[in-house]
Amino acid sequence: MRLPRALLSALLPLVLALVFGGGSLLAGAAPAWAATLVVSEVSLEPCPSEDVGAQPQLRRPSGASCYALRGVVTNPGKKPVVDTDVFAQILDASGEPVLQNRSRVGSIGDVPPGRSPFALRLAVPAGTPGPFTFSNVKARGFNAPVRTRAGLDDELLPLELDVAGLN
């Protein structure tokens, strides 16, 4: 017996979720829907020399330079967006991608409703010709956690402390 193509197309995502998701749909877990957030006021600058992530003692031709991608992300919804990732295309002076084969530049965690500042530390290969340009900066998150959550006692890095206003 052959099933109609429309029925197969409708059932395939459900079957794949059950097979690869360990049957989590049967357990009553709600799916996590993706949300795209607005990103503005973006800048890319060298990390401050006092930032432990800048690692000035490790600067050498074969190493990497620390840069901070900063901006503001706006969540227009009424609920927090969780496990948010930032995506961007970052190009060097010759128009070549700085981060090869990836557009995800990092995670900014949870974004409450409204405007929130963010900063991400990027390791740029040493010798990459600047100045750098960026485009297509966007953020995507979910309505429910999709990653293991950090604990309350987890230490924040200096850049995270700075963004949180705790420095």
trRosetta pair geometry for C-beta under 8 A, 3 or more apart (Angstrom, degrees):
i j d omega theta_ij theta_ji phi_ij phi_ji
3 7 4.9 -108 168 84 108 125
3 8 5.3 130 99 -56 117 91
3 11 7.9 -29 147 22 158 141
4 7 4.7 89 65 6 86 105
4 8 7.1 -155 95 -6 44 86
5 8 5.6 -55 -148 37 33 112
5 9 6.3 35 155 -21 67 106
6 9 5.7 -54 -148 36 30 112
6 10 6.4 27 154 -17 63 108
7 10 5.8 -58 -149 38 31 109
7 11 6.1 18 158 -11 67 113
8 11 6.0 -65 -141 43 28 103
8 12 6.1 44 160 -43 66 102
9 12 6.1 -38 -142 10 26 117
10 13 7.8 -64 -180 27 31 96
10 14 7.8 13 142 -1 61 115
11 14 5.5 -68 -160 45 50 113
11 15 5.8 47 150 -23 84 108
12 15 5.8 -57 -142 37 30 109
12 16 6.2 27 161 -16 66 108
13 16 5.8 -57 -144 40 31 110
13 17 6.2 32 157 -21 66 107
14 17 5.8 -55 -147 36 29 111
14 18 6.4 26 155 -17 63 107
14 25 7.0 -129 -152 97 78 177
15 18 5.8 -58 -150 37 30 110
15 19 6.2 24 156 -15 67 110
16 19 5.8 -58 -141 41 30 107
16 20 5.8 -6 173 14 69 114
17 20 6.8 -66 -126 55 20 85
17 21 4.6 -3 -179 3 62 136
17 24 7.4 -91 165 56 93 91
17 25 5.4 70 123 -34 121 128
18 21 6.4 -40 -90 50 13 98
18 23 5.6 33 -156 -99 73 54
18 25 5.9 -69 -80 34 78 119
18 26 7.1 65 -123 -25 100 103
21 24 4.5 -88 149 22 109 106
21 25 6.6 75 89 -20 141 86
23 26 4.7 -31 176 29 91 118
23 27 6.6 96 123 -26 82 94
24 27 5.3 -52 -152 31 46 116
24 29 4.8 -30 167 33 98 136
25 29 7.0 -88 -95 52 30 86
25 31 8.0 6 -103 -64 90 94
30 144 6.3 141 87 -37 103 159
31 144 8.0 160 127 36 27 132
32 142 4.1 16 169 -174 115 130
32 143 6.0 -177 -153 53 65 71
32 144 4.2 -123 -102 57 94 94
32 145 7.4 -109 -100 70 142 23
32 146 5.1 -144 72 -68 168 103
33 142 6.7 144 72 -150 35 73
33 143 5.2 20 50 8 84 120
34 140 5.5 0 -171 -178 109 111
34 141 7.3 153 -151 86 62 25
34 142 5.9 -45 -98 -93 49 71
35 75 7.8 52 128 -137 137 90
35 77 6.9 -45 -155 -23 154 141
35 81 5.0 -114 68 -120 133 127
35 140 6.8 161 79 -154 43 62
35 141 5.6 -22 59 68 94 74
35 142 6.9 157 12 -101 87 18
35 143 6.6 97 -26 -53 118 80
36 138 6.3 -23 -158 179 101 119
36 139 7.3 132 -161 81 53 53
36 140 5.4 -28 -100 -99 62 83
37 73 5.1 40 130 -177 135 102
37 74 6.3 171 -180 71 93 48
37 75 5.5 -40 -122 -87 118 64
37 76 7.8 171 -133 1 69 78
37 81 6.2 -160 -60 52 123 163
37 84 6.8 -1 6 -142 140 131
37 111 6.2 5 -96 95 163 165
37 138 7.5 145 65 -176 63 70
37 139 4.2 -30 59 81 109 107
37 140 7.1 -173 11 -85 82 29
37 141 6.5 28 -22 10 120 103
38 73 7.1 146 80 -161 50 53
38 74 4.3 -17 66 55 105 106
38 76 7.1 64 1 -33 115 104
38 139 8.0 -25 54 38 14 103
39 42 6.3 42 148 -60 105 115
39 71 5.5 37 -174 133 94 146
39 72 7.3 150 -157 80 51 48
39 73 5.4 -22 -100 -102 72 73
39 74 7.7 -164 -75 15 27 76
39 86 7.1 102 -98 -135 147 101
39 137 4.8 -111 102 125 142 99
39 138 5.8 -161 8 -114 124 30
39 139 5.3 124 -60 -11 112 100
40 71 6.4 159 81 -175 31 104
40 72 5.2 -27 69 66 82 99
40 74 6.9 22 9 -13 110 113
41 70 7.9 -51 124 123 89 83
41 71 5.2 147 85 -149 70 67
41 72 4.6 43 44 9 121 105
42 69 7.0 -10 -163 -175 96 87
42 70 7.1 158 -148 87 47 48
42 71 3.9 -12 -94 -89 65 126
42 88 7.8 160 -162 -109 151 141
42 134 6.5 -104 135 87 133 135
42 137 5.0 96 -81 56 163 173
43 69 7.6 173 86 -151 43 46
43 70 5.2 -11 58 61 89 95
43 71 6.9 162 15 -72 61 72
44 67 5.7 20 -178 167 90 125
44 68 7.4 175 -148 84 48 44
44 69 5.2 -13 -101 -102 83 72
44 70 7.8 175 -82 20 35 69
44 90 6.9 126 -103 -128 161 119
44 122 7.8 -22 -144 32 105 139
44 132 5.5 -74 105 88 144 122
44 134 5.8 126 -28 -22 135 130
45 67 6.7 164 86 -157 24 81
45 68 5.9 -19 65 57 76 89
45 70 7.3 -17 23 10 101 114
46 54 7.6 60 167 -124 88 116
46 65 7.0 -59 -124 166 96 111
46 66 6.8 81 -165 88 67 70
46 67 5.8 -62 -104 -105 38 67
46 68 7.5 34 128 12 16 84
47 51 4.5 -98 166 59 111 145
47 53 5.8 -119 -154 88 162 98
47 54 4.1 -161 95 -81 122 96
47 66 3.7 -29 9 120 133 114
47 67 6.4 -135 -31 -100 79 13
47 68 5.2 110 -92 -34 69 99
47 121 6.4 30 -87 -129 129 97
47 159 7.5 -66 -134 -80 109 120
48 51 4.7 110 65 -21 80 101
48 54 6.8 -118 82 -42 41 141
48 68 8.0 6 -9 -14 72 140
49 54 5.9 -131 -130 102 33 164
49 56 6.0 28 -154 -56 87 134
50 54 7.8 74 54 22 19 135
50 158 7.8 -146 119 179 83 158
51 54 4.6 100 74 -18 92 102
51 66 6.9 -151 93 127 125 151
51 68 7.8 171 -61 -56 174 124
51 121 7.8 -179 158 -106 140 125
51 158 5.3 -170 -134 90 72 136
51 159 6.2 43 -143 -60 126 89
52 55 7.3 38 164 -63 49 65
52 157 7.3 -128 58 -161 112 90
52 158 5.7 134 14 -1 94 130
53 66 5.3 139 125 -137 87 146
53 121 4.8 -52 154 -144 158 156
53 157 6.7 50 -48 177 118 131
53 158 7.0 -147 -4 49 97 107
53 159 6.3 -19 10 -23 143 121
54 66 4.3 -131 -114 46 54 145
55 58 4.2 -11 149 29 115 116
55 59 7.3 153 110 -43 77 71
55 66 6.7 127 27 -36 83 127
56 59 5.7 -27 -158 -10 47 116
58 63 5.4 153 142 -131 88 152
59 63 5.9 -143 -133 67 31 144
59 65 7.2 45 -120 -96 100 73
59 126 7.3 137 -157 -103 70 131
60 63 4.8 94 50 -8 71 112
60 126 7.1 -97 90 -50 39 176
61 126 5.6 -179 -162 119 30 136
61 127 6.3 48 -159 -51 76 117
62 126 6.7 43 73 49 5 132
63 126 5.0 68 71 -28 61 134
64 123 4.1 31 145 -179 150 96
64 124 6.0 147 -169 68 89 35
64 125 5.6 -57 -109 -103 83 32
64 126 5.8 -126 -96 -32 24 79
65 123 7.5 141 66 -159 35 52
65 124 4.9 -29 64 66 90 96
65 125 7.8 8 17 96 81 14
65 126 5.8 116 -29 -92 88 66
65 128 7.6 -128 29 36 118 104
66 121 6.1 -26 -160 -164 100 101
66 122 7.4 137 -158 73 49 49
66 123 6.5 -28 -97 -101 59 59
66 124 7.7 173 -89 19 9 84
67 121 7.5 141 77 -159 41 51
67 122 4.7 -26 68 64 92 101
67 124 5.3 40 -2 -14 121 122
67 132 7.4 16 -139 26 166 157
68 119 5.2 -7 -174 -169 110 107
68 120 7.0 150 -156 73 59 40
68 121 5.9 -31 -99 -98 71 57
68 122 7.3 171 -91 16 20 83
68 159 6.4 -170 -116 -132 120 128
69 86 7.3 180 108 122 133 147
69 88 6.8 -168 -155 25 154 158
69 90 7.8 -102 -86 -79 130 134
69 105 6.0 8 31 143 159 149
69 106 7.7 161 52 25 122 123
69 119 7.0 155 79 -155 47 52
69 120 4.7 -12 57 58 99 96
69 122 5.8 59 -17 -21 104 122
69 134 7.4 110 -128 -87 116 165
70 117 7.2 -6 -170 -174 94 97
70 118 7.0 174 -148 90 52 53
70 119 4.6 -11 -100 -102 83 85
70 120 7.9 -172 -73 22 43 61
71 117 7.4 175 99 -150 30 61
71 118 6.0 -11 64 57 72 90
71 137 6.8 147 -49 153 170 147
72 115 5.4 -1 180 -168 117 102
72 116 6.9 153 -157 76 68 33
72 117 5.6 -43 -99 -98 72 55
72 118 7.3 146 -109 13 22 79
73 84 7.2 118 158 154 165 153
73 86 7.7 -115 -77 -92 132 107
73 108 6.7 143 -3 91 152 161
73 111 5.5 -76 107 -128 127 141
73 115 7.5 154 80 -151 38 53
73 116 5.5 -23 62 65 85 88
73 118 5.5 30 -7 -10 112 128
73 139 4.9 3 -129 13 129 162
74 114 7.1 -72 -144 159 71 28
74 115 5.1 -23 -99 -95 83 69
74 116 7.7 162 -88 19 36 68
75 80 7.2 12 161 -136 169 40
75 81 5.3 -163 -121 2 126 113
75 111 4.7 154 -49 127 128 109
75 112 6.5 -170 45 106 143 29
75 113 5.1 -114 99 -117 110 37
75 114 6.4 0 57 33 86 31
75 116 7.2 20 -1 3 103 112
76 113 7.7 -4 152 -149 9 82
77 81 6.8 109 39 -50 132 98
77 113 5.9 -115 87 -104 59 96
78 113 5.7 3 -137 -89 23 148
79 113 6.9 79 24 -54 10 107
79 143 6.8 48 101 -142 134 88
80 110 5.2 11 172 -177 129 106
80 111 6.4 158 -161 78 75 44
80 112 5.0 -40 -100 -105 94 50
80 113 6.9 -96 -76 -28 49 68
81 84 5.6 71 117 -73 103 114
81 110 7.1 161 84 -156 46 57
81 111 4.7 -8 58 57 95 101
81 141 3.6 109 152 83 105 134
81 142 6.8 127 -169 50 75 26
81 143 7.0 -48 -121 -84 63 47
82 109 7.6 -41 -155 169 60 55
82 110 4.8 -17 -114 -105 67 87
82 111 7.9 -155 -75 23 28 65
82 141 5.8 153 64 175 25 116
82 142 5.6 -48 69 70 79 80
82 143 7.3 55 24 178 95 8
82 144 6.7 -36 48 162 132 8
82 145 5.3 -66 131 -81 145 59
82 146 7.6 151 106 6 101 76
83 107 7.0 -43 -165 -152 56 121
83 109 7.2 -29 -94 -146 29 34
83 110 7.5 13 -25 -75 38 63
83 141 5.7 143 75 -150 56 83
83 142 5.3 0 58 27 109 109
83 145 5.9 115 -32 -140 121 54
83 146 4.9 -140 76 40 170 89
83 147 5.0 144 -118 12 125 105
84 107 6.7 132 84 -160 50 69
84 108 5.1 -37 89 63 107 89
84 109 6.4 -5 38 76 88 22
84 110 6.9 128 -1 -109 104 17
84 111 5.1 36 -26 -15 157 113
84 139 5.4 21 178 176 113 109
84 140 6.8 172 -148 90 69 30
84 141 3.3 -41 -88 -75 79 115
84 142 7.9 -157 -73 10 57 62
85 104 5.5 -29 174 -143 127 108
85 106 7.1 -175 -150 106 70 28
85 107 5.2 -44 -99 -99 67 69
85 108 7.6 151 -112 13 17 76
85 139 6.9 173 86 -151 40 64
85 140 5.8 -13 57 61 87 81
85 141 7.2 158 12 -80 58 62
86 104 7.4 115 79 -157 46 60
86 105 5.3 -47 98 59 96 98
86 106 5.7 2 46 64 102 71
86 107 7.4 177 8 -98 78 19
86 108 5.8 64 -31 -20 110 112
86 118 7.0 169 -59 122 142 148
86 120 6.1 -141 51 -31 141 149
86 137 7.0 -6 -175 -165 99 84
86 138 7.4 169 -152 89 57 36
86 139 5.0 -28 -99 -97 69 84
87 103 4.7 35 -164 133 98 98
87 104 5.4 -45 -98 -95 80 50
87 105 6.6 146 -122 3 24 84
87 136 7.0 -52 121 131 95 95
87 137 7.2 167 88 -145 55 38
87 138 5.3 -12 59 62 99 82
87 139 7.4 174 17 -87 74 33
87 140 7.1 19 -6 5 116 103
88 103 6.6 -179 59 -174 25 77
88 105 5.2 -5 33 -21 100 135
88 134 5.1 -5 174 -167 125 115
88 135 7.3 140 -166 68 79 30
88 136 6.2 151 -140 86 46 72
88 137 4.3 6 -100 -99 104 74
88 138 7.6 162 -74 18 63 55
89 97 6.8 -81 -161 -114 81 96
89 103 6.0 -30 -73 -126 68 100
89 134 6.6 150 81 -157 53 59
89 135 5.0 -22 63 64 107 81
89 136 4.8 52 5 43 104 116
90 97 6.9 83 73 -156 60 64
90 98 4.4 -48 109 33 105 121
90 99 6.0 64 49 4 112 99
90 105 7.2 84 -19 -92 124 129
90 122 7.5 67 1 -173 173 166
90 132 5.7 3 -176 -179 97 120
90 133 7.4 166 -154 85 52 41
90 134 4.8 -20 -101 -100 71 89
91 95 5.4 -13 -177 -146 131 35
91 96 6.5 137 -153 66 79 27
91 97 6.2 -55 -100 -94 64 39
91 98 6.6 -172 -115 -22 11 88
91 132 6.7 155 78 -158 44 68
91 133 5.0 -14 60 61 98 89
91 134 7.4 175 17 -85 72 37
91 135 7.7 11 -3 9 111 100
92 95 7.3 -54 68 15 64 16
92 96 5.2 -11 38 60 106 83
92 97 7.9 30 -3 105 85 7
92 98 5.5 124 -50 -77 86 86
92 128 5.1 -127 -101 174 135 94
92 129 5.2 94 168 67 119 70
92 130 6.7 -90 -150 -87 78 38
92 132 6.0 -41 -107 -103 45 75
93 129 4.2 -75 31 123 118 104
93 130 5.9 82 -42 142 106 13
93 131 6.2 90 -82 41 93 45
93 132 7.7 -74 -48 -76 62 41
94 129 6.1 70 -16 63 96 129
97 100 5.8 126 99 -94 115 46
97 101 7.9 140 104 -19 150 35
98 122 7.8 53 121 156 130 136
98 124 5.5 -36 -178 -130 122 99
98 125 7.6 -171 -170 23 73 87
98 128 5.8 73 -130 -176 90 154
98 132 6.1 6 -54 -129 145 123
99 102 5.3 -69 139 68 109 93
99 103 7.7 142 88 -96 120 26
99 105 6.7 179 -5 -102 167 80
99 122 7.2 -89 -65 -159 123 119
99 124 8.0 -82 -62 -106 77 67
102 105 7.9 142 126 -73 103 48
103 136 7.3 -42 -160 107 128 126
105 120 5.7 109 127 113 103 155
105 122 6.1 -38 -166 -91 106 116
106 120 3.9 160 52 -147 146 133
106 121 7.5 107 -83 48 161 52
106 122 7.4 -124 -30 -77 124 78
108 111 6.8 45 106 -64 113 100
108 118 4.4 -21 -131 -140 141 136
108 120 6.8 -84 -74 -65 90 102
108 139 6.8 -36 30 -134 131 129
109 150 7.8 -42 -117 8 124 127
110 141 7.7 108 -126 -156 41 149
111 116 5.5 -160 -145 37 82 144
111 139 7.3 87 -43 141 157 143
111 141 6.1 -170 21 -12 112 161
112 116 6.3 119 43 -62 80 132
117 163 5.6 -156 107 -154 101 85
118 139 7.9 119 17 -91 163 144
118 163 6.2 31 -136 -150 30 142
119 159 5.3 -131 108 176 123 103
119 160 7.8 -153 68 -82 100 39
119 162 6.8 -15 35 86 154 110
119 163 4.7 -154 18 -70 104 121
120 159 7.9 91 -131 144 12 143
121 157 7.7 -75 -11 122 139 149
121 159 5.4 -172 -49 -9 108 168
124 128 5.3 -103 163 40 102 144
124 132 7.5 -99 -118 -70 152 147
125 128 5.1 104 73 -41 81 111
128 132 7.9 33 127 -79 118 107
134 137 6.0 46 143 -56 117 111
142 145 7.3 134 85 -103 125 10
142 146 5.2 87 16 -19 164 116
145 149 5.9 -48 -133 -62 152 101
150 154 4.5 -73 179 18 106 159
151 154 4.9 127 61 -33 75 95
156 160 4.1 -129 -173 96 101 123
156 161 5.0 132 112 -60 122 79
156 164 6.8 -42 -168 11 164 144
156 166 7.2 77 72 61 151 144
157 160 4.7 91 54 9 74 106
157 161 7.1 -137 96 -7 36 88
158 161 5.5 -53 -145 35 33 114
158 162 6.3 37 155 -23 65 103
158 167 6.9 66 -161 -96 72 132
159 162 5.6 -50 -150 33 32 115
159 163 6.6 30 153 -16 64 104
160 163 5.9 -53 -148 37 32 109
160 164 6.2 25 155 -12 65 112
161 164 5.8 -63 -144 45 28 107
161 166 4.5 -92 -160 74 79 101
161 167 4.5 103 127 -57 103 93
162 165 7.8 35 175 -70 29 26
162 166 7.8 -83 -55 51 19 67
162 167 4.7 -10 -87 4 60 143
